Amino acid sequence: MAFGGRCACGAVRYRLKTRPMFVHCCHCRDCQRQGGGAFAINALIETDRIELLRGEPTPVRMPTDSGRPHDIYRCADCGTAMWSDYGGRPAMRFVRVATLDDPEALPPDVHIFAGSKVSWVSLAPEAQVFDVYYDMAKLWPAESLARRRTILGAG
């Protein structure tokens, strides 16, 4: 199953060749500040599973509260944030689910950094919500953990 997406102006068009490993809805202050919204929804996927069909996003280095590197890949024409490289891990991308043609196809598996969630955002009672982060070994499917180990060499 493939998932297509694009920037606001259409200069960048891409396709995810497979389902992502996991999907985060991040409520941290960095995501709020950098995206200008209450949260960011990111599909974690191997970089080589993103096929560029048109254009090429440009990395923009962003400051973070943690001090770790964070490159947001943006359309050079309209500035849409397409995906990120958090922490200098070029083998993995955090694709912005809102840039998909059908963002409903990839709902969040977890809500992270909910300790800094804005108070006027309500989460579904069945949502998996964490004040900061979570134990990946307990929540990620075994196949996704194996994919992550393959590209990053760690669990």
ChimeraX attribute file (.defattr): number of C-alpha atoms within 10 A of each C-alpha:
attribute: neighborCount
match mode: 1-to-1
recipient: residues
	/A:1	6
	/A:2	10
	/A:3	19
	/A:4	18
	/A:5	23
	/A:6	23
	/A:7	24
	/A:8	16
	/A:9	12
	/A:10	14
	/A:11	16
	/A:12	22
	/A:13	22
	/A:14	20
	/A:15	17
	/A:16	22
	/A:17	16
	/A:18	13
	/A:19	17
	/A:20	21
	/A:21	18
	/A:22	21
	/A:23	23
	/A:24	21
	/A:25	22
	/A:26	25
	/A:27	25
	/A:28	22
	/A:29	19
	/A:30	17
	/A:31	17
	/A:32	17
	/A:33	12
	/A:34	15
	/A:35	13
	/A:36	10
	/A:37	12
	/A:38	18
	/A:39	26
	/A:40	23
	/A:41	24
	/A:42	24
	/A:43	25
	/A:44	23
	/A:45	24
	/A:46	23
	/A:47	18
	/A:48	13
	/A:49	17
	/A:50	20
	/A:51	13
	/A:52	17
	/A:53	14
	/A:54	12
	/A:55	16
	/A:56	16
	/A:57	22
	/A:58	16
	/A:59	18
	/A:60	13
	/A:61	13
	/A:62	13
	/A:63	13
	/A:64	15
	/A:65	8
	/A:66	9
	/A:67	9
	/A:68	12
	/A:69	15
	/A:70	19
	/A:71	20
	/A:72	23
	/A:73	22
	/A:74	20
	/A:75	23
	/A:76	16
	/A:77	15
	/A:78	13
	/A:79	14
	/A:80	21
	/A:81	24
	/A:82	29
	/A:83	23
	/A:84	24
	/A:85	21
	/A:86	16
	/A:87	13
	/A:88	12
	/A:89	14
	/A:90	15
	/A:91	15
	/A:92	22
	/A:93	25
	/A:94	24
	/A:95	28
	/A:96	22
	/A:97	26
	/A:98	19
	/A:99	20
	/A:100	21
	/A:101	14
	/A:102	12
	/A:103	15
	/A:104	10
	/A:105	11
	/A:106	19
	/A:107	15
	/A:108	19
	/A:109	17
	/A:110	20
	/A:111	25
	/A:112	22
	/A:113	19
	/A:114	20
	/A:115	15
	/A:116	16
	/A:117	20
	/A:118	15
	/A:119	9
	/A:120	7
	/A:121	9
	/A:122	8
	/A:123	12
	/A:124	7
	/A:125	7
	/A:126	6
	/A:127	11
	/A:128	14
	/A:129	19
	/A:130	15
	/A:131	14
	/A:132	14
	/A:133	14
	/A:134	15
	/A:135	7
	/A:136	12
	/A:137	11
	/A:138	8
	/A:139	14
	/A:140	15
	/A:141	12
	/A:142	12
	/A:143	10
	/A:144	19
	/A:145	17
	/A:146	16
	/A:147	16
	/A:148	19
	/A:149	12
	/A:150	13
	/A:151	14
	/A:152	14
	/A:153	9
	/A:154	9
	/A:155	11
